[in-house]
């Protein structure tokens, strides 16, 4: 398994959902067909290896036993780094997770995020806005989550961009307009967060994916930030201030893993806000009205 093959995280997070739902585990042997249910003969060597159980179940259990301690160690570190306690522990069988004593409420919230990984709308849209609010609580500033303003579902790209610009201060917007408006309505942005609005601070360019980390599916929009920001701001905003790429992922990462992912992307490195960051941010009470982000719901 390569350094950035983090598929084991998604696999283990399914166990968090199982721990809350108290249902059958994904590799539980109790419901596996016995030898009498098979129509094919099993060789002596295979029979000894499988003990009359499906080979897929045996292999899946082996992967779980190998990766579960690794995942729990990672999760504990990630939660500790955000001043939280990972609310699950490995059960006595070593094959599943159980809720730690006194951690039921946080465990429910963790499992709710784990439950919606890779689900499309409306869950993906909910995660997008939830992670954006968390980002703003963590770094402050003024922001708008622009969502996906498709004409058939919302107000459409042109109206969305005009609405966005109407919320900008005079010095923040220009007079340039896109040659045409994107059919998907967002022109490649999920949100913008202006940090230090009163003194011309940096801008966070926000993208959201309701998935775990996959190096191969890195959003291509991050390579087009200047053009995308120009569509929304009406000027080449990147020439006058730093534009910081931020990617929200529904995963669990330690700070060290985030840094390795950033380095792997080279000049297209992005900062990641993950599920642990979302949970940590939701423990922070807003101290000022400007900390409540505006979200254009389209």
NORMO-V593779 format. One record per pair of residues at least 4 apart in sequence whose ideal C-beta (glycine too) atoms are under 6 Angstrom apart, sorted by the first residue. I is the first residue (numbers start at 1). GAP is how many residues later the second one is. D is the distance in whole Angstrom. If there is no record, write none. Layout:
[[I/GAP/D] [I/GAP/D]]
This chain:
[[1/4/5] [4/211/5] [6/207/5] [8/59/4] [9/203/6] [9/242/6] [9/243/6] [10/202/4] [12/59/4] [13/101/4] [15/81/6] [15/82/5] [16/72/6] [16/94/6] [16/95/5] [16/98/5] [17/4/6] [17/94/5] [17/97/5] [17/98/5] [18/5/6] [18/7/6] [19/69/6] [19/78/4] [19/79/6] [19/80/6] [20/91/4] [24/4/5] [25/71/5] [27/30/5] [27/33/4] [27/34/4] [27/37/6] [29/24/6] [32/21/5] [32/22/6] [32/25/5] [33/4/4] [34/18/6] [35/17/4] [42/4/5] [42/5/5] [46/4/6] [50/5/6] [50/8/6] [53/4/6] [53/5/6] [64/4/6] [67/4/6] [72/18/6] [75/11/5] [75/177/5] [76/10/5] [77/177/5] [78/174/5] [78/176/5] [78/198/5] [79/5/4] [79/6/6] [79/7/4] [79/197/6] [81/174/5] [82/194/5] [82/198/4] [84/196/6] [87/13/5] [87/16/3] [87/19/4] [87/20/4] [88/9/4] [89/11/5] [90/4/6] [91/5/5] [91/7/5] [99/4/6] [99/5/6] [99/8/4] [103/4/5] [113/162/5] [116/7/4] [117/133/5] [118/93/5] [119/4/4] [120/4/5] [121/4/5] [122/4/6] [124/86/4] [126/4/6] [127/4/6] [127/83/5] [127/123/6] [128/62/6] [128/80/4] [129/16/5] [129/166/5] [131/77/6] [131/117/4] [131/142/6] [131/147/5] [132/13/4] [132/59/5] [132/74/6] [133/160/6] [134/144/4] [134/147/4] [135/138/5] [136/7/5] [136/57/6] [136/157/5] [137/144/4] [137/147/5] [138/143/5] [139/56/6] [141/52/5] [141/53/5] [141/54/4] [142/52/5] [142/55/5] [142/148/6] [143/50/4] [143/150/5] [144/20/6] [144/150/5] [144/152/6] [145/46/4] [145/150/4] [146/40/6] [146/43/6] [146/45/6] [146/150/5] [147/151/5] [148/37/6] [148/38/5] [149/5/4] [149/6/6] [149/7/6] [149/8/6] [149/11/4] [149/36/4] [149/149/3] [150/35/4] [151/5/4] [154/144/3] [155/4/4] [155/5/6] [155/143/5] [156/29/6] [157/24/4] [157/25/5] [157/28/4] [158/23/5] [160/138/6] [164/68/6] [165/8/5] [168/4/4] [168/5/4] [173/60/6] [173/61/5] [174/60/4] [174/61/3] [175/59/6] [176/58/5] [176/59/6] [178/53/5] [182/5/5] [187/41/6] [187/44/5] [188/33/4] [188/40/4] [189/39/5] [189/43/6] [190/16/5] [190/17/5] [190/18/5] [191/15/4] [192/11/6] [193/11/4] [194/9/5] [195/6/4] [195/7/5] [196/5/2] [200/41/6] [202/39/6] [202/40/4] [202/42/5] [203/40/5] [204/40/5] [204/42/5] [205/20/5] [205/38/5] [205/40/5] [206/40/5] [207/12/5] [207/14/6] [207/40/5] [208/40/4] [209/40/6] [210/40/5] [212/39/4] [213/36/6] [213/38/5] [222/23/5] [222/46/6] [222/48/6] [223/45/6] [224/4/5] [225/4/6] [225/18/6] [226/12/5] [229/4/6] [229/8/5] [230/6/6] [233/4/4] [238/5/5] [245/25/4] [246/25/5] [247/23/5] [247/25/5] [248/25/5] [249/23/6] [249/25/5] [250/25/6] [251/23/5] [252/23/6] [252/24/6] [253/4/4] [253/5/5] [253/21/5] [258/14/5] [262/7/4] [265/4/4] [273/4/4] [286/5/4] [286/6/6]]
